[in-house]
Amino acid sequence: MPKVSQSHLDARRTQILEAAVVCFSRQGFHRATIQDIVKQSRLSPGAIYNYFSSKEQIIEAIADERHARERKLLFEARKETTVAGALKRLRDAFFGELKNPKERLRRRVSIQMWAEAQRNPRILKLIRRGFEEPRKVLRDILARAQRRGEISRKVDADATARLLIAAFHGLVMQVEWDRQIPVRPYVALQDGLLESISRRA
């Protein structure tokens, strides 16, 4: 039997996760079934069970994939030499994708995870991990900017990091509720916040 390449295995796994995102975004975690994912992916049940033993494992894999993508964006932003450069890089990466149809589906699933975390300890653990790492990176970016004199030392770096994440999550939900919401004015407001905390009063 010919050996299956790693790239083929990775592509098949991605195919399953993308199908699951469509199913979960359309029907929710509880109503969507493995059979729905089979139909959406156009794979056999056996092909899916070769990768994932349950629907819950698929949900966890979707969360892990998102966290991996966001981790890469965050650590790339840390390479910027100024806080303005770092935050604008993150702004463009996160806000720029909100009108992307595929990203909208993934964000819809994220919103479901936030709700599911209230009753499911395993999902709560995933959500907290996905929040804590970005919070710490943002906090470190802001703290380093304070040491360089770019941001007032009166600013609480951790609270600011939490506020930036909360603002983004809030916009994610609003864009889901109303697809006509323009993102550009919100981005301009975020830039204004950056300018205000950069004053050394």
ZAMARGU-4260 file (C-alpha; in steps of 0.2 Angstrom, whole numbers, plus 5000, padded with zeros to 4 digits):
<rodrens>
0) 5000/5000/5000 | 5007/5017/4995 | 5012/5028/5010 | 5001/5043/5012 | 5010/5060/5012
5) 5009/5071/5027 | 5003/5085/5016 | 4988/5074/5011 | 4984/5070/5029 | 4985/5088/5034
10) 4973/5093/5019 | 4961/5080/5024 | 4961/5086/5042 | 4958/5104/5036 | 4944/5098/5025
15) 4935/5090/5040 | 4937/5105/5051 | 4931/5117/5038 | 4916/5106/5035 | 4913/5106/5054
20) 4914/5125/5055 | 4900/5127/5041 | 4889/5114/5051 | 4892/5122/5068 | 4889/5140/5061
25) 4873/5134/5053 | 4865/5123/5066 | 4875/5125/5082 | 4885/5113/5092 | 4871/5103/5099
30) 4860/5101/5083 | 4875/5098/5071 | 4879/5079/5070 | 4894/5069/5064 | 4883/5064/5050
35) 4881/5082/5045 | 4900/5084/5045 | 4901/5069/5034 | 4889/5076/5021 | 4897/5093/5021
40) 4914/5086/5019 | 4910/5073/5006 | 4920/5060/5016 | 4915/5044/5024 | 4912/5042/5042
45) 4927/5031/5044 | 4938/5045/5036 | 4932/5057/5049 | 4934/5045/5064 | 4952/5042/5058
50) 4956/5059/5064 | 4943/5063/5077 | 4934/5051/5089 | 4920/5063/5093 | 4911/5079/5089
55) 4919/5087/5105 | 4936/5083/5099 | 4932/5092/5082 | 4926/5107/5092 | 4943/5107/5102
60) 4953/5106/5086 | 4944/5121/5079 | 4948/5131/5094 | 4966/5125/5094 | 4968/5130/5075
65) 4961/5147/5079 | 4973/5149/5094 | 4988/5144/5083 | 4984/5157/5070 | 4981/5171/5083
70) 4997/5166/5092 | 5007/5168/5076 | 5000/5185/5073 | 5003/5190/5090 | 5021/5185/5090
75) 5024/5193/5073 | 5018/5209/5081 | 5030/5208/5095 | 5044/5210/5082 | 5038/5228/5079
80) 5050/5241/5086 | 5036/5253/5092 | 5019/5250/5101 | 5010/5259/5087 | 5018/5247/5074
85) 5013/5232/5084 | 4995/5237/5088 | 4992/5243/5070 | 4999/5226/5064 | 4987/5217/5075
90) 4972/5229/5071 | 4975/5226/5052 | 4976/5207/5054 | 4961/5205/5066 | 4949/5219/5060
95) 4953/5216/5041 | 4946/5199/5041 | 4929/5203/5049 | 4921/5205/5032 | 4929/5189/5025
100) 4915/5176/5023 | 4925/5162/5029 | 4931/5171/5044 | 4913/5176/5048 | 4909/5158/5049
105) 4923/5155/5061 | 4919/5169/5071 | 4901/5163/5072 | 4908/5147/5079 | 4918/5157/5092
110) 4903/5166/5098 | 4895/5149/5101 | 4910/5143/5110 | 4909/5158/5122 | 4891/5153/5126
115) 4895/5135/5128 | 4909/5139/5140 | 4896/5144/5153 | 4890/5126/5154 | 4905/5115/5148
120) 4921/5115/5158 | 4931/5108/5144 | 4926/5122/5132 | 4928/5135/5146 | 4946/5129/5148
125) 4949/5131/5129 | 4941/5148/5129 | 4952/5154/5144 | 4968/5148/5136 | 4963/5157/5120
130) 4960/5173/5130 | 4975/5172/5142 | 4989/5170/5129 | 4984/5186/5119 | 4981/5196/5135
135) 4999/5192/5141 | 5006/5196/5124 | 4997/5213/5123 | 5001/5217/5141 | 5020/5214/5137
140) 5019/5224/5121 | 5011/5239/5131 | 5023/5236/5146 | 5038/5237/5135 | 5032/5253/5127
145) 5030/5260/5144 | 5048/5256/5147 | 5053/5264/5131 | 5043/5280/5136 | 5030/5278/5122
150) 5016/5276/5134 | 5012/5284/5150 | 5017/5274/5165 | 5000/5279/5173 | 4992/5267/5161
155) 4988/5250/5167 | 4995/5238/5154 | 4985/5223/5159 | 4969/5232/5160 | 4972/5240/5143
160) 4976/5223/5135 | 4959/5217/5142 | 4950/5232/5136 | 4957/5230/5118 | 4952/5211/5118
165) 4935/5215/5125 | 4932/5228/5112 | 4936/5217/5098 | 4925/5203/5104 | 4911/5215/5106
170) 4913/5221/5088 | 4914/5202/5082 | 4896/5200/5090 | 4889/5216/5083 | 4895/5212/5066
175) 4887/5195/5068 | 4870/5203/5073 | 4871/5217/5059 | 4881/5214/5044 | 4880/5232/5038
180) 4890/5238/5053 | 4906/5248/5046 | 4922/5242/5053 | 4932/5258/5048 | 4925/5270/5060
185) 4929/5258/5074 | 4947/5256/5068 | 4949/5275/5069 | 4942/5275/5087 | 4955/5262/5092
190) 4969/5273/5084 | 4962/5287/5094 | 4964/5277/5110 | 4982/5273/5106 | 4985/5291/5103
195) 4977/5296/5120 | 4987/5283/5130 | 5003/5288/5121 | 5002/5305/5130 | 5014/5306/5144
200) 5004/5318/5155
</rodrens>
